[in-house]
Amino acid sequence: MRARLFLVGVIGLGLAGLFGCTPKFTVRPPQALLVVRPTEGVAPLTVVCDGSLSFSEEARIAEYIWDFGDGTRAFGPIVSHTYRRGGTYRVVLTVYDERGLKSAREAQVTVYFPKPVPDFSFAPPLPATYETIRFDASASQSPNGRIVRYMWAFGDGTSAEGVVVEKTYRYGGTYVVTLSVEDEVGEVATVSKTVTVLGGPSCGY
């Protein structure tokens, strides 16, 4: 009788295993959480990346790996990074727990190129009508690289292009001269200065 009861018990356990009645264990990976501030701004832009809220319900977080999307990486729960050039970057945090399981999450950072800084001088400082004035924009600069275009508007309906240009006015008066520069990444900025031309209306043709 005891032998029969033992046999029935063994068969029952086997059937229970077959039909999924044995306990199941779920392995939960860690959860990566991140905060990036700020998420946009003008280069050079320094961002602070905080992954300290990442967690694992079953193990300790062992490693934090940051990929900033510009070819650089960092390690640790809280890090900072400076973007030197404009662009849109993906910041990816990957966390590993002590069992080797991992999780990743990402955020986006938008970095704008700074504007160029146009500047120019002119000589003579008080020109007369029909006197040649030399305008020089070589003092203009851009943090993004080369300036590729210099555009002049002389306040009398005429214009020119170039780093150094020459201009004469037929009539005396005050003119607002505007220089616009464009750099190699397409950013444009302008500056204006006043030129006073001595002399009355011209009688020349």
LOTI-503443 format. One record per residue: residue in three letters; x, y, z of N, C-alpha, C in turn. Coordinates in steps of 0.05 Angstrom, whole numbers, padded with zeros to 5 digits, always signed. Example, Ala and Ser with C-alpha at 12.3 -4.5 7.8 and 13.67 -1.06 7.14 Angstrom:
<recs>
ALA+00264-00114+00156+00246-00090+00156+00264-00066+00156;SER+00257-00045+00142+00273-00021+00143+00258+00001+00157;
</recs>
This chain:
<recs>
MET+00017-00024+00000+00000+00000+00000+00017+00025+00000;ARG+00038+00025+00017+00056+00047+00018+00070+00051-00009;ALA+00077+00029-00022+00091+00031-00048+00073+00044-00068;ARG+00047+00038-00068+00028+00050-00087+00025+00080-00082;LEU+00024+00088-00056+00022+00117-00049+00046+00132-00059;PHE+00070+00121-00055+00094+00133-00064+00095+00137-00094;LEU+00086+00116-00109+00085+00118-00138+00066+00139-00147;VAL+00043+00140-00134+00023+00161-00142+00034+00189-00137;GLY+00049+00192-00115+00061+00218-00109+00081+00226-00130;VAL+00098+00208-00138+00119+00214-00158+00106+00221-00184;ILE+00085+00206-00192+00071+00212-00218+00058+00240-00216;GLY+00047+00247-00192+00034+00273-00189+00054+00295-00192;LEU+00077+00293-00180+00098+00314-00183+00107+00317-00212;GLY+00109+00294-00225+00118+00295-00254+00097+00309-00271;LEU+00072+00303-00266+00051+00317-00282+00050+00346-00276;ALA+00054+00353-00250+00055+00381-00243+00077+00396-00258;GLY+00100+00383-00260+00122+00396-00275+00115+00399-00304;LEU+00101+00378-00315+00094+00379-00343+00075+00402-00350;PHE+00056+00406-00333+00034+00426-00338+00040+00453-00325;GLY+00065+00459-00318+00073+00486-00310+00065+00494-00282;CYS+00064+00476-00264+00057+00483-00237+00081+00487-00219;THR+00105+00484-00230+00129+00489-00214+00134+00519-00213;PRO+00146+00528-00191+00151+00557-00188+00169+00568-00210;LYS+00163+00594-00219+00179+00607-00240+00194+00630-00227;PHE+00220+00634-00236+00236+00656-00225+00242+00675-00248;THR+00234+00701-00245+00239+00722-00265+00263+00738-00258;VAL+00281+00740-00277+00306+00756-00273+00300+00784-00284;ARG+00301+00804-00267+00296+00831-00274+00322+00846-00278;PRO+00326+00858-00302+00350+00875-00306+00347+00901-00291;PRO+00369+00916-00289+00368+00942-00276+00352+00962-00294;GLN+00345+00985-00282+00331+01005-00297+00349+01031-00298;ALA+00356+01039-00322+00372+01063-00326+00353+01087-00326;LEU+00359+01107-00310+00344+01132-00309+00365+01155-00310;LEU+00359+01175-00326+00378+01197-00328+00364+01224-00330;VAL+00378+01245-00321+00369+01272-00324+00393+01288-00335;VAL+00388+01303-00357+00409+01319-00370+00400+01348-00369;ARG+00417+01366-00359+00411+01394-00358+00436+01410-00365;PRO+00433+01431-00382+00410+01437-00399+00409+01419-00423;THR+00387+01419-00438+00384+01402-00462+00389+01418-00487;GLU+00393+01444-00485+00400+01460-00509+00414+01486-00500;GLY+00429+01497-00519+00444+01521-00514+00465+01526-00535;VAL+00480+01548-00532+00501+01556-00551+00528+01544-00543;ALA+00543+01534-00563+00569+01524-00558+00588+01547-00550;PRO+00607+01541-00531+00611+01516-00517+00590+01512-00495;LEU+00577+01489-00495+00555+01483-00477+00563+01460-00458;THR+00562+01466-00432+00569+01446-00411+00542+01435-00400;VAL+00539+01408-00401+00516+01395-00391+00523+01378-00367;VAL+00505+01375-00348+00508+01357-00326+00490+01334-00329;CYS+00500+01309-00328+00485+01285-00333+00484+01269-00306;ASP+00459+01264-00297+00455+01251-00272+00440+01225-00276;GLY+00454+01203-00269+00442+01176-00271+00438+01163-00244;SER+00439+01179-00223+00439+01168-00196+00413+01156-00188;LEU+00391+01162-00203+00365+01150-00197+00362+01122-00209;SER+00381+01113-00225+00380+01086-00236+00379+01066-00213;PHE+00366+01043-00217+00363+01024-00195+00360+00996-00206;SER+00364+00977-00188+00359+00948-00193+00344+00937-00168;GLU+00323+00923-00173+00307+00911-00151+00321+00887-00138;GLU+00340+00876-00152+00351+00850-00143+00382+00851-00139;ALA+00395+00872-00147+00424+00873-00145+00433+00902-00144;ARG+00458+00906-00138+00470+00932-00136+00479+00942-00164;ILE+00475+00968-00170+00485+00979-00195+00516+00981-00192;ALA+00530+00968-00211+00559+00966-00209+00573+00986-00227;GLU+00561+00994-00249+00575+01011-00268+00556+01029-00283;TYR+00564+01054-00287+00550+01074-00303+00568+01083-00326;ILE+00559+01079-00351+00575+01086-00374+00559+01107-00391;TRP+00572+01129-00396+00559+01151-00412+00572+01153-00439;ASP+00555+01155-00460+00564+01161-00487+00551+01187-00495;PHE+00568+01207-00501+00558+01234-00506+00551+01240-00536;GLY+00555+01220-00553+00548+01224-00581+00567+01239-00598;ASP+00590+01247-00586+00610+01262-00601+00637+01248-00600;GLY+00636+01222-00595+00661+01206-00594+00674+01205-00566;THR+00662+01217-00546+00673+01216-00519+00655+01201-00500;ARG+00667+01190-00479+00652+01175-00459+00661+01183-00431;ALA+00644+01176-00411+00651+01181-00383+00639+01159-00366;PHE+00648+01158-00340+00639+01137-00322+00631+01149-00295;GLY+00610+01139-00284+00601+01148-00258+00572+01156-00258;PRO+00560+01158-00234+00531+01164-00233+00525+01193-00241;ILE+00543+01212-00235+00539+01240-00242+00564+01250-00256;VAL+00561+01260-00281+00584+01270-00296+00576+01296-00310;SER+00596+01310-00320+00591+01334-00337+00607+01332-00363;HIS+00597+01346-00383+00610+01345-00409+00606+01371-00423;THR+00626+01380-00439+00624+01405-00454+00624+01399-00483;TYR+00604+01408-00497+00602+01407-00526+00614+01432-00539;ARG+00634+01428-00556+00648+01450-00568+00637+01460-00594;ARG+00621+01443-00608+00611+01451-00634+00581+01446-00635;GLY+00567+01461-00652+00539+01458-00655+00531+01431-00667;GLY+00507+01423-00662+00497+01397-00672+00476+01386-00653;THR+00464+01363-00661+00445+01349-00644+00458+01323-00635;TYR+00459+01318-00609+00474+01296-00598+00456+01278-00581;ARG+00461+01251-00583+00447+01232-00566+00464+01225-00542;VAL+00454+01230-00519+00468+01222-00494+00456+01195-00485;VAL+00473+01175-00483+00463+01148-00476+00477+01140-00450;LEU+00460+01132-00431+00470+01121-00405+00464+01091-00405;THR+00485+01075-00401+00482+01046-00398+00491+01039-00369;VAL+00474+01024-00355+00481+01015-00328+00483+00985-00327;TYR+00501+00975-00312+00505+00946-00307+00502+00941-00277;ASP+00488+00919-00270+00487+00911-00242+00509+00891-00237;GLU+00512+00882-00212+00533+00864-00205+00530+00836-00216;ARG+00507+00830-00228+00503+00804-00241+00511+00805-00270;GLY+00518+00830-00280+00525+00833-00308+00502+00840-00326;LEU+00477+00843-00315+00454+00851-00331+00455+00881-00335;LYS+00444+00890-00358+00447+00919-00365+00420+00931-00374;SER+00419+00957-00375+00397+00972-00385+00407+00999-00395;ALA+00394+01010-00415+00403+01035-00427+00380+01054-00431;ARG+00386+01080-00429+00366+01101-00435+00381+01125-00447;GLU+00367+01141-00463+00380+01163-00476+00364+01189-00474;ALA+00379+01211-00479+00367+01237-00481+00380+01252-00504;GLN+00368+01274-00512+00378+01290-00535+00387+01318-00526;VAL+00410+01326-00536+00421+01353-00530+00425+01368-00557;THR+00414+01392-00558+00417+01408-00582+00436+01431-00576;VAL+00457+01433-00592+00478+01454-00588+00478+01472-00612;TYR+00475+01498-00608+00475+01517-00629+00503+01529-00633;PHE+00509+01535-00659+00534+01548-00665+00532+01577-00656;PRO+00554+01588-00644+00554+01616-00637+00556+01634-00662;LYS+00548+01659-00660+00549+01677-00683+00578+01687-00687;PRO+00584+01693-00712+00610+01707-00716+00609+01735-00705;VAL+00633+01748-00704+00635+01775-00693+00646+01793-00715;PRO+00628+01807-00729+00637+01825-00750+00648+01851-00739;ASP+00668+01862-00753+00679+01888-00746+00693+01900-00770;PHE+00694+01926-00772+00708+01938-00794+00718+01966-00787;SER+00737+01975-00802+00747+02002-00799+00746+02016-00826;PHE+00748+02042-00826+00749+02056-00852+00767+02081-00850;ALA+00778+02088-00872+00796+02111-00873+00793+02125-00900;PRO+00795+02151-00900+00799+02169-00877+00774+02171-00860;PRO+00777+02181-00835+00755+02181-00817+00733+02202-00824;LEU+00741+02224-00838+00722+02244-00847+00727+02250-00877;PRO+00717+02232-00893+00722+02235-00922+00705+02258-00934;ALA+00715+02267-00957+00700+02287-00972+00686+02274-00995;THR+00668+02288-01009+00655+02277-01032+00675+02270-01053;TYR+00671+02248-01066+00689+02237-01087+00716+02228-01077;GLU+00720+02229-01051+00745+02218-01040+00742+02188-01035;THR+00762+02173-01042+00761+02144-01039+00763+02136-01010;ILE+00744+02120-01001+00744+02110-00974+00750+02080-00974;ARG+00769+02072-00957+00777+02044-00956+00763+02031-00932;PHE+00747+02011-00937+00733+01996-00916+00747+01969-00912;ASP+00754+01962-00887+00770+01938-00882+00756+01922-00860;ALA+00748+01897-00867+00734+01879-00848+00752+01856-00838;SER+00778+01859-00840+00796+01837-00833+00796+01832-00803;ALA+00785+01851-00787+00784+01846-00758+00761+01828-00750;SER+00743+01821-00768+00721+01803-00762+00731+01775-00755;GLN+00717+01762-00737+00725+01735-00728+00701+01717-00725;SER+00706+01691-00724+00685+01672-00718+00696+01649-00702;PRO+00683+01642-00680+00692+01618-00664+00687+01592-00678;ASN+00672+01592-00701+00666+01568-00715+00686+01561-00737;GLY+00705+01580-00742+00724+01575-00764+00727+01600-00781;ARG+00730+01595-00807+00735+01616-00826+00710+01632-00832;ILE+00713+01658-00838+00692+01674-00849+00695+01672-00880;VAL+00673+01664-00893+00675+01658-00921+00662+01679-00939;ARG+00647+01698-00926+00634+01719-00943+00632+01745-00927;TYR+00638+01767-00940+00636+01794-00929+00618+01810-00947;MET+00596+01820-00937+00576+01835-00954+00572+01863-00942;TRP+00575+01883-00960+00573+01911-00952+00548+01924-00963;ALA+00536+01941-00947+00515+01959-00956+00522+01987-00947;PHE+00525+02006-00966+00537+02032-00960+00517+02054-00953;GLY+00492+02047-00951+00472+02067-00942+00463+02086-00963;ASP+00472+02083-00988+00463+02100-01010+00452+02083-01033;GLY+00445+02058-01027+00434+02040-01047+00455+02024-01062;THR+00481+02027-01055+00501+02011-01068+00512+01990-01049;SER+00525+01970-01059+00535+01948-01043+00560+01937-01056;ALA+00574+01919-01040+00598+01906-01050+00603+01882-01033;GLU+00622+01865-01042+00631+01842-01027+00661+01841-01027;GLY+00672+01831-01005+00701+01828-01002+00710+01836-00974;VAL+00734+01827-00967+00746+01834-00941+00752+01864-00940;VAL+00765+01873-00962+00772+01902-00964+00760+01913-00990;VAL+00745+01934-00987+00732+01947-01010+00736+01977-01009;GLU+00732+01990-01032+00734+02019-01034+00708+02031-01044;LYS+00703+02055-01035+00677+02068-01041+00681+02098-01041;THR+00666+02112-01059+00665+02141-01059+00635+02149-01058;TYR+00630+02172-01046+00603+02183-01045+00602+02209-01061;ARG+00581+02212-01076+00578+02237-01092+00567+02260-01076;TYR+00553+02254-01054+00540+02275-01039+00549+02274-01010;GLY+00551+02298-00998+00558+02299-00970+00534+02290-00953;GLY+00540+02282-00928+00518+02273-00911+00528+02250-00893;THR+00509+02239-00878+00515+02217-00859+00503+02192-00870;TYR+00519+02171-00872+00511+02146-00884+00516+02123-00863;VAL+00497+02105-00862+00500+02081-00845+00510+02058-00862;VAL+00535+02050-00856+00547+02028-00871+00544+02002-00855;THR+00534+01982-00868+00529+01956-00854+00546+01934-00867;LEU+00560+01919-00849+00575+01896-00858+00562+01871-00847;SER+00557+01852-00865+00546+01825-00857+00568+01805-00864;VAL+00573+01787-00845+00593+01766-00850+00580+01738-00847;GLU+00588+01719-00862+00579+01692-00861+00603+01673-00856;ASP+00601+01655-00836+00623+01637-00831+00619+01610-00845;GLU+00638+01592-00840+00639+01567-00855+00616+01548-00847;VAL+00603+01553-00825+00580+01536-00817+00553+01549-00824;GLY+00554+01572-00837+00530+01586-00846+00518+01606-00827;GLU+00531+01611-00805+00521+01631-00786+00528+01659-00797;VAL+00508+01678-00794+00511+01705-00804+00507+01725-00782;ALA+00522+01747-00782+00519+01768-00763+00526+01795-00777;THR+00515+01817-00767+00519+01843-00780+00528+01863-00759;VAL+00540+01884-00769+00548+01907-00753+00545+01932-00771;SER+00538+01954-00759+00535+01979-00774+00551+02002-00760;LYS+00561+02020-00777+00575+02044-00768+00567+02067-00785;THR+00570+02091-00774+00562+02115-00788+00586+02128-00800;VAL+00584+02136-00825+00605+02150-00840+00594+02178-00847;THR+00609+02198-00839+00601+02226-00846+00618+02236-00869;VAL+00606+02243-00891+00619+02252-00915+00617+02283-00916;LEU+00640+02296-00917+00640+02326-00918+00635+02336-00946;GLY+00621+02358-00948+00616+02371-00973+00587+02371-00980;GLY+00579+02390-00998+00551+02393-01005+00545+02375-01029;PRO+00522+02380-01041+00514+02365-01066+00536+02368-01087;SER+00541+02347-01101+00562+02348-01122+00551+02359-01147;CYS+00569+02373-01162+00562+02383-01188+00573+02365-01210;GLY+00587+02344-01202+00599+02326-01222+00578+02308-01234;TYR+00586+02295-01257+00568+02277-01271+00582+02250-01271;
</recs>
